[in-house]
Each structure stands twice: as C-alpha cells, then as structure tokens.
Amino acid sequence: MYKKGDYEVEAEGHHSTVKLRVSFDEEKLTKIEVLEENETQAFVDDLKDRFIPEVVANQSLNVDAISGATKLAKAVTSSVEEAITEAGGNPKTFIEAAHVAKDDQVIPGMYVVGTDYSPYYDIPGFCYGSCIGSGVIAGHGASAYAKA
C-alpha cells in the first residue's frame, strides 16, 4: 500500500515554514516528526502532543483542529497529504477516513456541515462521531457543539 520510508515535506505555517518527516511502513503511516518550525510554542506543543498522535493513531486527517492555529494545522495536513502521495498512497483515503473520537468528544446524532479549519469536513455525506439522529454541527471546535 505504501513505499516504506521517511519522507521530508514542508508547508508554510503562520510564522514559518514547517518541515516534517513522515514515515511509513508497507501498511500504514507510522510516525510524523516536526523537524523545523518557528511557530508559537503553545500551538507547536498541541501539534506534537495531540494533533500528530491523533493523525497517526486514526490513520486520518480528520482530527480536531489546533484551536487558534488554523494555518499551522493546514500546513501539517497538506504536508502529510504530500508525503502520502510520495509514498504511493492516496491522500483521499486519509481525508475520508473517519475520526475516532474519545467518548467525551462525541455528541451522538451530530453532523459536521462546514468549518473554517479544513475543506475535508465539507465532503458530502461525511459525518463526525455518530450520524444517527438529527443534530447538526455547524463549524468545528467549541462553538460547534451547539445543536442547530
């Protein structure tokens, strides 16, 4: 499915170019390392401690955004997409892969209908958490957890 190896990719964050090393074995993405950045430390900490581990664990780019760091999250997302392509994979599988949220992050019956974080949440038929019910999440993040 993938060409095993390490792929160095980069994209523009908010304050700097963000350089990553994205590693794959034959079956999956195994690691994402931040090689170089000059971004706000709190956002980088969230990126390293939560965002990247969720991408790797879920094998999905449909993870919660870094609050306040949209451009940094988009830089990482586009870089990972580039690495997936270089490794012979299809980024669409990571874009469409379901986000596996922790129980306290899922609101049953909610649908994501749009967000300023990522165009991936605008995929027709994509749902976040459980698609059973009639709720709607309009946007993403704290403000999105209100039924429309």
MIDOSE-1310 file (N, C-alpha, C; in nm, 2 decimals, decimal comma, always signed):
residues 148
mykk	+0,08/-0,12/+0,00/+0,00/+0,00/+0,00/+0,09/+0,13/+0,00; +0,20/+0,12/+0,08/+0,29/+0,24/+0,08/+0,43/+0,19/+0,05; +0,51/+0,28/+0,00/+0,66/+0,26/-0,01/+0,72/+0,29/+0,12; +0,77/+0,19/+0,19/+0,83/+0,21/+0,32/+0,94/+0,31/+0,31
gdye	+0,94/+0,40/+0,41/+1,05/+0,50/+0,41/+1,01/+0,63/+0,49; +1,10/+0,72/+0,49/+1,08/+0,85/+0,55/+1,07/+0,96/+0,44; +0,98/+1,04/+0,45/+0,95/+1,15/+0,35/+0,96/+1,28/+0,42; +1,05/+1,37/+0,37/+1,06/+1,50/+0,43/+0,97/+1,60/+0,34
veae	+0,88/+1,67/+0,41/+0,79/+1,76/+0,34/+0,78/+1,89/+0,42; +0,73/+1,99/+0,35/+0,72/+2,12/+0,42/+0,60/+2,20/+0,36; +0,55/+2,29/+0,44/+0,45/+2,39/+0,40/+0,46/+2,51/+0,49; +0,40/+2,62/+0,44/+0,40/+2,74/+0,52/+0,30/+2,74/+0,63
ghhs	+0,35/+2,76/+0,75/+0,27/+2,78/+0,87/+0,23/+2,92/+0,88; +0,20/+2,97/+1,00/+0,16/+3,11/+1,03/+0,28/+3,20/+1,03; +0,39/+3,15/+1,09/+0,51/+3,24/+1,11/+0,63/+3,18/+1,03; +0,62/+3,06/+0,98/+0,74/+3,00/+0,93/+0,71/+2,88/+0,84
tvkl	+0,81/+2,83/+0,77/+0,80/+2,71/+0,70/+0,80/+2,59/+0,81; +0,71/+2,50/+0,80/+0,71/+2,39/+0,89/+0,76/+2,27/+0,81; +0,87/+2,21/+0,86/+0,93/+2,09/+0,79/+0,90/+1,97/+0,88; +0,85/+1,86/+0,81/+0,81/+1,74/+0,88/+0,89/+1,62/+0,81
rvsf	+0,90/+1,52/+0,89/+0,94/+1,39/+0,84/+0,83/+1,29/+0,87; +0,77/+1,24/+0,76/+0,66/+1,15/+0,77/+0,70/+1,01/+0,73; +0,68/+0,91/+0,82/+0,73/+0,78/+0,80/+0,62/+0,68/+0,78; +0,65/+0,58/+0,69/+0,55/+0,48/+0,65/+0,62/+0,34/+0,66
deek	+0,54/+0,24/+0,69/+0,59/+0,10/+0,66/+0,50/+0,06/+0,54; +0,50/-0,06/+0,51/+0,42/-0,10/+0,39/+0,27/-0,09/+0,41; +0,22/-0,09/+0,53/+0,08/-0,09/+0,56/+0,02/+0,04/+0,61; +0,10/+0,13/+0,67/+0,04/+0,25/+0,73/+0,14/+0,36/+0,76
ltki	+0,09/+0,47/+0,79/+0,17/+0,59/+0,84/+0,22/+0,55/+0,98; +0,34/+0,56/+1,01/+0,39/+0,51/+1,14/+0,44/+0,63/+1,23; +0,48/+0,74/+1,17/+0,53/+0,85/+1,26/+0,54/+0,98/+1,18; +0,51/+1,09/+1,25/+0,53/+1,22/+1,20/+0,62/+1,30/+1,30
evle	+0,73/+1,35/+1,25/+0,82/+1,43/+1,33/+0,83/+1,57/+1,28; +0,83/+1,67/+1,37/+0,85/+1,81/+1,33/+1,00/+1,83/+1,33; +1,05/+1,86/+1,22/+1,20/+1,88/+1,20/+1,24/+2,03/+1,22; +1,15/+2,12/+1,18/+1,19/+2,26/+1,19/+1,06/+2,34/+1,18
enet	+1,05/+2,44/+1,27/+0,94/+2,54/+1,27/+0,98/+2,66/+1,35; +0,91/+2,77/+1,34/+0,93/+2,88/+1,42/+0,79/+2,94/+1,45; +0,71/+2,86/+1,51/+0,57/+2,89/+1,53/+0,55/+2,92/+1,68; +0,43/+2,96/+1,72/+0,40/+2,99/+1,86/+0,41/+2,86/+1,94
qafv	+0,49/+2,86/+2,05/+0,52/+2,73/+2,12/+0,40/+2,66/+2,17; +0,30/+2,73/+2,22/+0,18/+2,66/+2,27/+0,11/+2,58/+2,15; +0,11/+2,64/+2,03/+0,05/+2,57/+1,92/+0,13/+2,45/+1,88; +0,26/+2,46/+1,88/+0,35/+2,35/+1,84/+0,34/+2,24/+1,95
ddlk	+0,32/+2,28/+2,07/+0,30/+2,17/+2,18/+0,18/+2,09/+2,15; +0,07/+2,16/+2,12/-0,06/+2,10/+2,08/-0,04/+2,01/+1,96; +0,03/+2,06/+1,86/+0,05/+1,99/+1,74/+0,13/+1,86/+1,77; +0,23/+1,86/+1,85/+0,31/+1,74/+1,88/+0,24/+1,65/+1,98
drfi	+0,17/+1,71/+2,08/+0,11/+1,63/+2,19/-0,02/+1,57/+2,15; -0,10/+1,63/+2,06/-0,23/+1,59/+2,04/-0,26/+1,56/+1,89; -0,24/+1,67/+1,81/-0,28/+1,66/+1,67/-0,21/+1,55/+1,59; -0,07/+1,55/+1,60/+0,01/+1,45/+1,52/-0,02/+1,31/+1,57
pevv	-0,02/+1,29/+1,71/-0,06/+1,15/+1,75/-0,19/+1,10/+1,71; -0,29/+1,19/+1,70/-0,43/+1,15/+1,65/-0,42/+1,12/+1,51; -0,35/+1,19/+1,43/-0,34/+1,16/+1,28/-0,28/+1,02/+1,27; -0,17/+0,99/+1,34/-0,11/+0,86/+1,33/-0,20/+0,75/+1,38
anqs	-0,26/+0,77/+1,50/-0,34/+0,67/+1,56/-0,46/+0,63/+1,48; -0,53/+0,74/+1,43/-0,65/+0,72/+1,35/-0,63/+0,69/+1,20; -0,50/+0,71/+1,16/-0,47/+0,70/+1,01/-0,57/+0,79/+0,94; -0,59/+0,91/+0,98/-0,68/+1,00/+0,93/-0,64/+1,14/+0,95
lnvd	-0,67/+1,23/+0,85/-0,65/+1,37/+0,87/-0,77/+1,44/+0,92; -0,88/+1,36/+0,95/-1,00/+1,42/+1,01/-0,99/+1,41/+1,16; -0,90/+1,50/+1,21/-0,88/+1,51/+1,36/-0,92/+1,65/+1,40; -0,94/+1,67/+1,53/-0,97/+1,81/+1,58/-0,86/+1,90/+1,55
aisg	-0,90/+2,02/+1,50/-0,80/+2,13/+1,47/-0,73/+2,18/+1,59; -0,62/+2,25/+1,57/-0,55/+2,32/+1,68/-0,62/+2,45/+1,69; -0,69/+2,47/+1,80/-0,76/+2,59/+1,82/-0,67/+2,71/+1,82; -0,70/+2,81/+1,73/-0,62/+2,93/+1,71/-0,51/+2,91/+1,62
atkl	-0,49/+2,80/+1,56/-0,37/+2,78/+1,48/-0,41/+2,71/+1,35; -0,51/+2,76/+1,28/-0,56/+2,71/+1,16/-0,46/+2,69/+1,05; -0,38/+2,79/+1,03/-0,28/+2,79/+0,93/-0,17/+2,68/+0,96; -0,13/+2,66/+1,08/-0,04/+2,56/+1,12/-0,10/+2,42/+1,09
akav	-0,22/+2,40/+1,13/-0,29/+2,27/+1,11/-0,30/+2,24/+0,96; -0,33/+2,34/+0,88/-0,34/+2,32/+0,74/-0,20/+2,29/+0,68; -0,10/+2,35/+0,73/+0,04/+2,32/+0,68/+0,07/+2,18/+0,71; +0,04/+2,13/+0,82/+0,07/+1,99/+0,86/-0,01/+1,90/+0,77
tssv	-0,14/+1,93/+0,76/-0,23/+1,85/+0,68/-0,18/+1,84/+0,53; -0,15/+1,95/+0,47/-0,11/+1,95/+0,33/+0,03/+1,87/+0,32; +0,11/+1,89/+0,42/+0,24/+1,82/+0,41/+0,22/+1,67/+0,42; +0,14/+1,62/+0,51/+0,11/+1,48/+0,52/+0,05/+1,43/+0,40
eeai	-0,04/+1,50/+0,34/-0,10/+1,46/+0,21/+0,01/+1,44/+0,10; +0,10/+1,54/+0,10/+0,21/+1,53/+0,00/+0,30/+1,40/+0,03; +0,32/+1,37/+0,16/+0,40/+1,25/+0,19/+0,33/+1,13/+0,16; +0,20/+1,12/+0,18/+0,12/+1,01/+0,14/+0,13/+0,98/-0,01
teag	+0,12/+1,09/-0,09/+0,14/+1,07/-0,23/+0,27/+1,02/-0,27; +0,38/+1,08/-0,21/+0,52/+1,04/-0,24/+0,54/+0,89/-0,20; +0,47/+0,84/-0,10/+0,48/+0,70/-0,05/+0,39/+0,61/-0,14; +0,33/+0,66/-0,24/+0,25/+0,58/-0,32/+0,11/+0,56/-0,28
gnpk	+0,06/+0,63/-0,17/-0,07/+0,62/-0,12/-0,16/+0,72/-0,18; -0,29/+0,71/-0,14/-0,39/+0,81/-0,19/-0,43/+0,90/-0,07; -0,40/+1,02/-0,08/-0,44/+1,11/+0,03/-0,59/+1,11/+0,06; -0,67/+1,08/-0,04/-0,82/+1,08/-0,02/-0,86/+0,98/+0,08
tfie	-0,78/+0,87/+0,10/-0,82/+0,77/+0,20/-0,80/+0,83/+0,34; -0,70/+0,92/+0,36/-0,68/+0,98/+0,49/-0,78/+1,09/+0,51; -0,82/+1,16/+0,40/-0,92/+1,27/+0,41/-1,06/+1,21/+0,45; -1,09/+1,10/+0,39/-1,22/+1,04/+0,41/-1,23/+0,95/+0,53
aahv	-1,12/+0,91/+0,58/-1,12/+0,82/+0,70/-1,19/+0,88/+0,82; -1,26/+0,80/+0,88/-1,34/+0,85/+1,00/-1,25/+0,89/+1,11; -1,29/+1,00/+1,18/-1,22/+1,04/+1,30/-1,27/+0,95/+1,41; -1,19/+0,89/+1,49/-1,23/+0,81/+1,60/-1,21/+0,90/+1,73
akdd	-1,32/+0,95/+1,77/-1,31/+1,05/+1,88/-1,32/+0,97/+2,01; -1,27/+1,03/+2,12/-1,29/+0,98/+2,25/-1,43/+1,00/+2,29; -1,48/+0,92/+2,38/-1,62/+0,93/+2,42/-1,67/+1,07/+2,46; -1,58/+1,15/+2,53/-1,62/+1,28/+2,57/-1,61/+1,38/+2,46
qvip	-1,57/+1,34/+2,34/-1,56/+1,43/+2,22/-1,68/+1,41/+2,13; -1,76/+1,30/+2,15/-1,86/+1,27/+2,05/-2,00/+1,31/+2,11; -2,07/+1,37/+2,02/-2,21/+1,41/+2,06/-2,30/+1,33/+1,96; -2,36/+1,22/+2,01/-2,44/+1,14/+1,92/-2,55/+1,22/+1,84
gmyv	-2,56/+1,18/+1,71/-2,66/+1,25/+1,63/-2,62/+1,38/+1,57; -2,49/+1,41/+1,58/-2,44/+1,54/+1,52/-2,38/+1,52/+1,39; -2,39/+1,61/+1,30/-2,33/+1,61/+1,17/-2,24/+1,74/+1,15; -2,13/+1,72/+1,09/-2,05/+1,84/+1,06/-2,09/+1,88/+0,92
vgtd	-2,12/+2,01/+0,91/-2,16/+2,07/+0,78/-2,07/+2,17/+0,73; -1,97/+2,21/+0,80/-1,87/+2,30/+0,75/-1,78/+2,35/+0,86; -1,67/+2,41/+0,82/-1,57/+2,45/+0,92/-1,47/+2,55/+0,86; -1,41/+2,63/+0,93/-1,31/+2,72/+0,87/-1,17/+2,65/+0,89
yspy	-1,17/+2,53/+0,95/-1,04/+2,46/+0,97/-1,00/+2,39/+0,84; -1,09/+2,32/+0,78/-1,05/+2,23/+0,67/-1,16/+2,20/+0,58; -1,13/+2,20/+0,45/-1,23/+2,17/+0,35/-1,27/+2,02/+0,36; -1,20/+1,94/+0,43/-1,24/+1,80/+0,44/-1,37/+1,77/+0,51
ydip	-1,41/+1,87/+0,59/-1,53/+1,85/+0,66/-1,65/+1,89/+0,58; -1,63/+1,94/+0,46/-1,73/+1,97/+0,36/-1,76/+1,86/+0,26; -1,70/+1,74/+0,28/-1,73/+1,63/+0,19/-1,87/+1,58/+0,21; -1,95/+1,58/+0,10/-2,09/+1,53/+0,12/-2,09/+1,40/+0,18
gfcy	-2,18/+1,38/+0,28/-2,20/+1,26/+0,35/-2,10/+1,23/+0,46; -2,00/+1,32/+0,48/-1,91/+1,30/+0,59/-1,98/+1,33/+0,72; -1,96/+1,25/+0,82/-2,01/+1,28/+0,95/-1,91/+1,26/+1,06; -1,92/+1,33/+1,16/-1,83/+1,33/+1,27/-1,89/+1,27/+1,39
gsci	-1,83/+1,17/+1,45/-1,89/+1,10/+1,56/-2,00/+1,01/+1,50; -2,11/+1,01/+1,56/-2,23/+0,93/+1,52/-2,32/+1,00/+1,42; -2,36/+0,94/+1,32/-2,45/+1,00/+1,22/-2,60/+0,97/+1,25; -2,62/+0,90/+1,36/-2,76/+0,87/+1,40/-2,82/+0,99/+1,47
gsgv	-2,94/+1,03/+1,42/-3,01/+1,14/+1,49/-3,02/+1,26/+1,39; -3,06/+1,37/+1,45/-3,10/+1,48/+1,36/-3,02/+1,61/+1,40; -2,92/+1,60/+1,47/-2,84/+1,72/+1,51/-2,75/+1,76/+1,40; -2,70/+1,88/+1,41/-2,61/+1,94/+1,32/-2,50/+2,01/+1,39
iagh	-2,37/+1,99/+1,35/-2,26/+2,07/+1,40/-2,23/+2,17/+1,29; -2,25/+2,29/+1,31/-2,22/+2,40/+1,21/-2,08/+2,46/+1,25; -1,98/+2,41/+1,18/-1,85/+2,46/+1,21/-1,77/+2,35/+1,29; -1,67/+2,39/+1,36/-1,59/+2,29/+1,43/-1,53/+2,36/+1,55
gasa	-1,50/+2,29/+1,65/-1,44/+2,34/+1,77/-1,55/+2,37/+1,88; -1,52/+2,45/+1,98/-1,61/+2,47/+2,09/-1,75/+2,52/+2,05; -1,75/+2,61/+1,96/-1,88/+2,67/+1,91/-1,96/+2,58/+1,83; -1,90/+2,47/+1,78/-1,97/+2,38/+1,70/-2,06/+2,28/+1,78
yaka	-2,04/+2,27/+1,91/-2,11/+2,18/+1,99/-2,25/+2,22/+2,03; -2,31/+2,31/+1,96/-2,45/+2,35/+1,98/-2,54/+2,30/+1,87; -2,65/+2,24/+1,91/-2,74/+2,19/+1,80/-2,79/+2,31/+1,72; -2,80/+2,29/+1,59/-2,86/+2,40/+1,51/-3,01/+2,38/+1,50
